[in-house]
Amino acid sequence: MVDAAVEGGLSWAGAGFMAGSGLLHVGYYTFLQRGYRDGDLSVVYPLARGTGPVLSVAGAIVFLGERPSELGLLGGALIVAAVLVLALGGARAGIGDALMTGAFIAAYTVWDAHAVGPLGQPPVAYFVGAEVIRAALLAPAAMRGDVAGAWRRDRRAILGVGALSPLAYVLVLFALTRAPISLVAPVRESSVVLGALLGARVLGEGELLKRILAAAAIAAGIVVLALS
């Protein structure tokens, strides 16, 4: 039976997916912030953004019937190997949170791809609805902090992130309506080398060569996944 449509081209099933997307993104934000609090940027960022595409492709194979090529599987293996290099030895703080962040990235990517793909939900309206749910779920935790002080200190940064982050994900949703997850998810995470470099050099987190090489291997694996 076809779902009854609601205003804006959304369906009742799509509204349910909005709620699920909001919950998954809350999990993503929670583990990402914990990872940044406890671990090094040059470890947490590549781990989170590198494992996300691998798990996204795995989810697309299992749930959406996508079939990456042998080249794509090779790219996934390269990412896993680089992740192990980052995870073994040295500072391990934040690694578990980073891997959980990657799992949530994969979960909401597959979830949202189904919503804007097979369910045919309009990407902008779907994102706005999910964003309202995320804001409502995160508001109690935010209000326990110094919201007014943060606004006074970092107003420009808050406005910049508030504008650019939603725009970036809306573009991802539009991409998911036109291309498979096995292409979109890897290309989205192509900034892992920059994140590792900034953490190791600007923040002085150490192990520069190891972390940059591992992040470069993750980026190479992402490129291979995207080309598969």
C-alpha positions in Angstrom: 0.0 0.0 0.0 1.3 3.5 -0.9 1.9 5.7 2.1 -0.4 8.7 2.5 1.6 11.8 1.5 2.0 14.8 3.8 2.7 18.3 2.7 6.0 18.9 0.9 6.1 15.6 -0.9 7.0 13.7 2.2 5.4 10.4 3.1 4.5 9.0 6.6 7.3 6.4 6.1 9.6 9.3 5.3 8.6 11.0 8.5 9.6 7.9 10.4 12.9 7.8 8.6 13.4 11.5 9.7 13.0 10.4 13.3 15.5 7.5 12.9 18.0 9.8 11.1 17.8 12.3 14.1 18.5 9.5 16.5 21.4 8.1 14.5 23.0 11.6 14.1 22.7 12.2 17.9 24.7 9.0 18.4 27.2 10.2 15.8 27.6 13.6 17.5 27.9 12.1 21.0 30.7 9.7 20.1 32.5 12.2 17.9 32.7 14.8 20.7 33.8 12.2 23.2 36.5 11.1 20.8 37.7 14.7 20.3 37.6 15.3 24.1 39.7 12.2 25.0 41.8 11.5 22.0 44.1 13.2 19.4 42.5 14.8 16.3 45.2 13.1 14.1 43.9 9.7 15.3 40.2 10.2 16.0 39.4 12.0 12.7 41.0 9.5 10.3 39.6 6.6 12.2 36.1 8.0 12.3 36.0 9.2 8.7 37.9 6.2 7.3 35.8 3.4 8.9 32.6 5.2 7.9 32.9 4.5 4.1 34.0 0.8 4.7 31.0 0.2 6.9 28.7 2.2 4.6 29.7 0.0 1.6 29.2 -3.1 3.7 25.8 -1.9 4.7 24.9 -1.1 1.1 25.9 -4.6 0.1 23.8 -6.2 2.9 20.7 -3.9 2.9 20.5 -2.2 -0.5 21.9 -4.9 -2.8 24.9 -2.9 -4.1 27.8 -4.9 -5.4 31.2 -3.2 -5.3 34.0 -4.6 -7.6 37.1 -6.4 -6.5 38.9 -3.1 -6.7 36.4 -1.7 -4.2 37.0 -4.5 -1.8 40.8 -3.8 -2.2 40.2 -0.2 -1.2 38.3 -1.3 1.8 41.1 -3.7 2.9 43.6 -0.8 2.5 41.5 1.4 4.8 41.2 -1.4 7.4 45.0 -1.9 7.4 45.6 1.8 7.9 43.1 1.9 10.7 44.9 -0.9 12.4 48.2 1.0 12.1 46.6 4.0 13.9 44.9 1.8 16.5 47.9 -0.3 17.4 50.6 1.3 19.6 50.9 4.9 20.7 48.1 6.9 22.2 44.9 4.8 22.2 42.6 7.4 23.9 39.5 8.0 21.8 39.9 5.1 19.5 36.8 3.3 20.7 34.8 6.4 20.3 36.2 7.1 16.8 35.2 3.6 15.7 31.7 4.0 17.1 31.5 7.3 15.2 32.4 5.5 12.0 29.7 3.0 12.7 27.1 5.8 13.2 28.3 7.5 10.0 27.7 4.2 8.1 24.3 3.7 9.7 22.9 7.1 9.0 24.4 7.1 5.4 22.6 3.8 4.5 19.5 4.9 6.4 19.3 8.3 4.6 20.2 6.9 1.3 17.1 4.6 1.5 15.0 7.6 2.5 16.0 9.9 -0.4 16.4 7.0 -2.9 13.8 4.2 -2.8 11.4 6.2 -0.6 11.7 9.3 -2.8 11.9 11.8 0.0 12.9 15.4 -1.1 16.4 15.9 0.3 16.0 19.4 1.6 12.6 18.8 3.3 13.9 15.5 4.7 17.0 17.1 6.1 15.1 20.0 7.7 12.7 17.6 9.4 15.6 15.4 10.7 17.5 18.5 11.8 14.5 19.7 13.9 14.4 16.3 15.6 18.2 16.4 16.2 17.9 19.9 17.7 15.1 18.8 20.0 17.1 15.7 21.2 20.3 17.6 21.8 18.7 20.7 23.4 18.6 19.4 27.0 22.4 18.7 26.9 23.2 22.0 25.3 21.2 24.0 27.8 23.3 22.5 30.6 26.3 24.3 29.2 27.1 27.9 28.9 25.2 28.6 25.7 25.2 32.4 26.1 28.9 32.5 26.8 29.7 30.3 23.8 27.6 32.5 21.6 29.5 35.6 22.8 32.9 34.0 22.4 32.5 32.1 19.1 29.5 33.7 17.3 31.2 33.8 14.0 32.4 30.3 14.1 29.0 29.1 15.3 27.3 30.9 12.4 29.8 29.5 9.9 29.4 25.9 11.1 25.7 26.4 11.3 25.5 27.4 7.7 28.2 25.2 6.0 27.6 21.9 7.8 23.9 21.6 6.8 24.7 22.7 3.3 27.4 20.0 3.0 25.0 17.3 4.1 22.2 18.4 1.9 24.6 18.1 -1.0 25.4 14.6 0.2 21.7 13.7 0.2 21.3 15.0 -3.4 24.4 13.0 -4.4 22.8 9.9 -2.8 19.8 10.3 -5.1 22.1 10.1 -8.2 24.9 7.8 -7.3 25.4 4.6 -5.2 26.6 4.7 -1.6 29.8 2.9 -2.7 30.7 6.0 -4.6 29.3 8.8 -2.5 30.4 7.7 1.0 34.2 7.3 0.1 34.4 10.6 -1.8 32.8 12.4 1.1 35.6 11.4 3.4 38.5 12.6 1.2 39.8 15.1 3.9 41.3 12.6 6.3 44.9 13.5 5.4 44.3 17.2 6.1 42.7 16.3 9.5 45.7 14.1 10.5 48.2 16.8 9.3 46.4 19.5 11.3 46.3 17.4 14.4 49.9 16.3 14.2 51.5 19.6 13.2 49.2 22.4 14.5 48.2 20.7 17.7 51.5 19.0 18.3 50.1 15.5 18.8 53.3 13.7 17.8 54.0 10.6 15.7 53.7 12.9 12.6 55.1 10.5 10.0 53.1 7.5 11.2 49.8 9.3 11.4 50.2 11.1 8.1 51.2 7.9 6.3 48.2 6.0 7.8 45.9 8.8 6.9 47.3 8.9 3.4 46.7 5.1 3.1 43.1 5.7 4.3 42.7 8.4 1.6 44.1 6.1 -1.0 41.7 3.4 0.0 38.8 5.9 -0.2 39.9 6.8 -3.8 40.0 3.2 -4.8 36.5 2.6 -3.3 35.3 5.7 -5.3 36.8 4.4 -8.5 35.5 0.8 -8.1 
